[in-house]
Amino acid sequence: MRKLLSCCIIGPFVIALALVMGLFALKFTVLSSNFHKNNLRKTNFYEQSLKKFPTFIAQALSQSSQPSGGEDKKKAEESAQSALMLTTFAKAIESSVKPDWLQTQTEAVIDGVFGYMRGNNNALNIVIPMAPIKSALGSSLGATLKEQFDKLPTCTAAQLKQGAQSADTQCKPAGFKTSDFDKALNDPKSNPFTSIPDQYDIGKNLTRNSEGLNTLRTLFRVTNALFWLSIIIMLLTGGIALLIHRKNIGSALRLVGIPAIVLGAINLVTTLLSYLSTGFIGHRIQNTSGFGGEFLTLVSDVITNNVKAILNYSLVISIFVLAAGIAMVIIAAKISRRAAGQTENKTPPPSPQPAKP
C-alpha cells in the first residue's frame, strides 16, 4: 500500500519541482519590471543608444534613398545631399535628447506596462511629454546646420551654373547667412518638428490591440499563479511522503531526494550549455561589421545580459535543488545505518550451550 501511495505522490512532486525550477528564473527576471530597468542601466543603454541609434536611422534612410546604377548623376548628387541632411538630423537628435530624459520615460513605460500586466492598473496611462524635446530639437538642428554650413566654401560661378551639388563639391551661395536657419525653424511651416505632438499617449496606442494585450495580461497572471501553485503542490506532496513513511524517514528522504538530484543535474547541465551558446552568439554579433553593426551590438548586449541573468537564476536554483537532493540522500543513508546498528544492538546474544558430560 505504501509503495502504491509513493508512486502516486512522486509524479506530482516531480512535475511541481520542475515547474518551480523553470518558473523561478522567469518570475524574477522576465516578469519583473525592476530586472529590465536595472539591466538597461547596467548596459549603459540610454547613453549609448542616443549615440548610435540616430546614426543607425540616418544610415537606413540614406541607404533606402540611394539610386541604382542606371540613374543619372543628378539623382546621385541629390542622394548625397540627402545623406548629409540625414546625418545632420542625427546629430541634432543626439545633442537634444538627454540620457536622463530617455531613462525617465523608458522606466515610466516599463512600470506602466508591468503594472497593467499585474492588474494594479485597469488602464495603460502612459503619456510621454514631447514639448521640451521639440524645442530642444529645433535649437539643436539650427546650431548643427550653422556649424555644417560655416565649414562650406562659397560657391563659384561654375558651381552655381551647374545647379546640383555632389558630396565632393558642396558649397554655400554667396551672401547666405546662417541666421536664416533661425527664421526658418521659427516658422511652423518650415520647421520639420512641428508635426511632433506635445505629448505622445503610448497607452492609447498600445490598447488599440486590446485583444493581444489582454492575452499577455492573462498569461502573466497564469504564470504567476502557476509558480505559487507548484510550490504548494511540491511542499504538500513532500509532506505526504514524510507522513506515509513516518516510521522510516530515510525512505521518505530518498523518495524525494533522488528526483531532486536528477532534475537538478539535468537543469544544471542544460544551463551550462546555454551559457556556452550565449557567449558564442554574443561574440558573433559583436563582430558584425557593416550597416547597423554598432547599434545591433548594443541591442545584442542588452539581450545577452537578459539571457545571462535568467541563466544565473536557473544556475542558482539548479545548484540548490541538487545540493538539497544530495543532502537528503546522505541523511537517509545515515538514518539507515543508524537503524541497522540499533537493530544489531537489540539482538540478544546466543544462549550458552550446556557443557557435555
SVG drawing of the C-alpha trace seen along z (x, -y; Angstrom):
<svg xmlns="http://www.w3.org/2000/svg" viewBox="-10 -89 46 126">
<polyline fill="none" stroke="black" stroke-width="0.4" points="0.0,0.0 2.8,-2.4 4.5,-1.7 1.3,-2.4 0.9,-5.7 4.5,-6.6 4.1,-6.1 1.0,-8.3 2.8,-11.0 6.2,-11.1 4.6,-12.0 3.0,-15.3 6.1,-16.1 8.5,-15.8 6.2,-17.9 5.8,-20.6 9.5,-20.7 10.3,-21.0 7.8,-23.9 9.2,-25.7 12.7,-25.4 11.7,-26.8 9.3,-29.5 11.6,-30.7 14.0,-32.2 11.2,-33.8 9.4,-35.3 12.4,-37.2 13.8,-38.2 11.5,-38.5 8.3,-39.1 10.0,-41.7 10.0,-45.4 13.0,-46.1 15.0,-43.5 14.5,-45.2 15.2,-48.7 18.4,-47.5 19.6,-45.7 19.2,-48.8 21.2,-50.8 24.0,-48.2 24.5,-48.1 24.5,-52.0 21.8,-51.6 20.4,-55.2 23.7,-57.0 24.9,-54.5 21.6,-54.4 21.5,-58.2 24.9,-58.0 24.2,-55.0 20.5,-54.9 20.2,-58.3 23.2,-57.4 21.6,-54.0 18.3,-55.6 20.2,-58.0 22.1,-55.2 18.9,-53.3 17.1,-56.2 20.1,-57.2 20.6,-53.6 17.0,-53.3 17.2,-56.5 20.4,-55.6 19.9,-55.5 20.6,-52.4 23.5,-52.2 21.3,-53.1 20.1,-56.5 21.7,-59.8 24.3,-61.9 21.8,-64.5 19.9,-61.9 23.1,-60.6 24.1,-64.1 20.7,-64.7 21.1,-61.5 24.5,-62.7 22.8,-65.9 20.0,-63.9 22.6,-61.7 24.3,-64.9 20.9,-66.3 20.0,-62.9 23.4,-62.9 22.7,-66.5 19.3,-65.4 21.0,-62.5 23.5,-64.9 20.6,-67.2 18.8,-64.3 21.9,-63.1 22.6,-66.6 19.0,-67.5 17.7,-64.2 19.4,-63.6 20.0,-60.2 18.3,-61.2 15.1,-62.1 15.2,-58.9 15.7,-56.8 12.8,-58.5 10.4,-58.0 11.5,-54.4 11.2,-53.4 7.8,-55.0 6.7,-52.9 8.1,-49.7 6.4,-50.5 3.1,-51.2 3.1,-48.1 4.1,-45.8 1.6,-47.4 -1.1,-46.8 0.0,-43.2 -0.1,-42.5 -3.6,-44.0 -2.5,-47.0 -3.9,-49.4 -7.1,-48.9 -5.8,-51.0 -2.4,-51.9 -1.9,-55.5 1.5,-56.2 2.0,-59.7 5.4,-60.9 5.8,-64.8 7.3,-65.8 7.1,-69.6 10.6,-70.0 12.1,-67.7 10.5,-69.6 12.1,-72.9 15.5,-71.3 15.4,-69.6 14.7,-72.9 17.5,-74.7 19.9,-71.8 19.1,-71.4 19.7,-75.1 23.1,-75.0 24.1,-71.9 23.1,-73.4 25.0,-76.6 28.1,-74.5 27.8,-72.5 27.3,-75.5 30.0,-77.6 32.5,-74.9 31.4,-75.0 33.2,-77.2 31.4,-79.9 30.0,-78.6 31.9,-79.5 30.2,-80.7 30.7,-77.3 29.1,-75.6 26.1,-77.9 25.7,-77.4 25.8,-73.6 22.9,-73.8 23.3,-70.5 26.0,-69.7 27.7,-66.4 29.2,-65.3 32.6,-66.5 31.5,-69.9 29.2,-71.1 29.2,-74.9 27.0,-77.7 25.7,-80.6 27.4,-84.0 25.7,-86.2 24.0,-83.3 23.6,-84.0 23.3,-81.2 20.9,-83.3 18.3,-82.5 18.1,-79.0 16.6,-80.6 13.9,-82.3 13.1,-79.1 12.9,-77.0 10.8,-79.5 8.3,-79.3 5.9,-76.4 5.5,-75.8 9.3,-75.1 10.1,-73.6 10.3,-69.8 9.4,-69.2 6.1,-71.0 4.2,-67.7 5.5,-66.2 2.7,-66.2 3.3,-68.0 2.6,-64.6 2.5,-61.1 0.0,-58.7 1.7,-55.3 -1.0,-53.7 -3.7,-54.7 -1.7,-53.3 -0.9,-50.0 -4.5,-49.4 -5.7,-49.6 -4.7,-45.9 -6.7,-45.2 -7.1,-41.5 -3.4,-40.8 -2.7,-42.9 -5.3,-41.1 -3.9,-37.8 -0.4,-38.8 -2.1,-40.0 -3.8,-36.6 -0.5,-34.8 1.3,-37.0 -1.3,-36.2 -1.4,-32.5 2.4,-32.2 2.5,-33.9 -0.3,-31.7 1.2,-28.5 4.5,-29.3 3.0,-29.6 0.6,-26.6 3.7,-24.5 5.4,-25.4 2.3,-24.4 2.0,-21.1 5.7,-20.4 5.6,-21.0 2.3,-19.2 3.4,-16.0 6.8,-16.1 4.9,-16.4 2.6,-13.5 5.7,-11.4 7.1,-12.0 3.7,-11.2 3.4,-7.9 7.0,-6.9 6.9,-8.4 8.2,-5.1 11.1,-5.1 12.1,-8.7 15.1,-7.5 12.7,-6.1 10.8,-9.3 14.0,-11.4 15.3,-9.0 11.9,-9.2 12.1,-13.0 15.9,-13.4 16.6,-11.2 14.2,-13.0 15.6,-16.3 19.2,-15.1 18.1,-14.1 16.2,-17.3 18.9,-19.5 21.6,-17.8 19.7,-18.0 18.9,-21.7 22.5,-22.4 23.9,-20.8 21.4,-22.5 22.1,-25.8 25.9,-25.5 25.4,-24.5 23.2,-27.5 25.9,-29.7 28.3,-28.5 25.9,-29.1 25.1,-32.6 28.8,-33.5 29.2,-32.2 26.2,-34.1 27.2,-37.3 30.7,-37.0 29.3,-36.6 27.1,-39.7 29.8,-41.8 32.0,-41.0 29.2,-42.2 30.5,-44.7 28.8,-47.0 25.4,-48.6 24.0,-49.0 26.8,-47.0 27.3,-49.2 23.7,-49.7 23.0,-46.0 25.9,-45.2 24.3,-47.5 20.9,-45.7 22.7,-42.3 24.4,-43.4 21.1,-44.1 19.6,-40.8 22.7,-38.8 22.6,-40.3 18.9,-39.4 19.6,-35.8 22.6,-35.6 20.6,-36.9 17.9,-34.3 20.6,-31.6 22.1,-32.9 18.8,-32.4 18.5,-29.0 22.0,-28.1 21.3,-29.1 18.1,-27.1 19.7,-24.1 22.6,-24.0 20.2,-24.5 17.9,-21.6 20.9,-19.4 22.5,-20.1 19.2,-19.6 18.7,-16.2 22.2,-15.0 21.8,-16.1 18.5,-14.2 20.1,-11.0 23.1,-11.3 20.8,-11.8 18.7,-8.9 21.8,-6.7 22.9,-7.7 19.5,-7.0 19.5,-3.6 23.0,-2.8 21.9,-4.0 18.8,-2.0 20.8,1.1 23.2,0.6 20.4,0.2 18.9,3.5 22.2,5.3 22.4,3.9 18.9,5.1 19.6,8.7 20.1,10.8 23.3,12.8 23.1,16.5 22.3,18.6 25.3,20.6 25.3,24.3 25.3,26.8 28.6,28.5 28.9,32.1 29.5,34.7"/>
</svg>
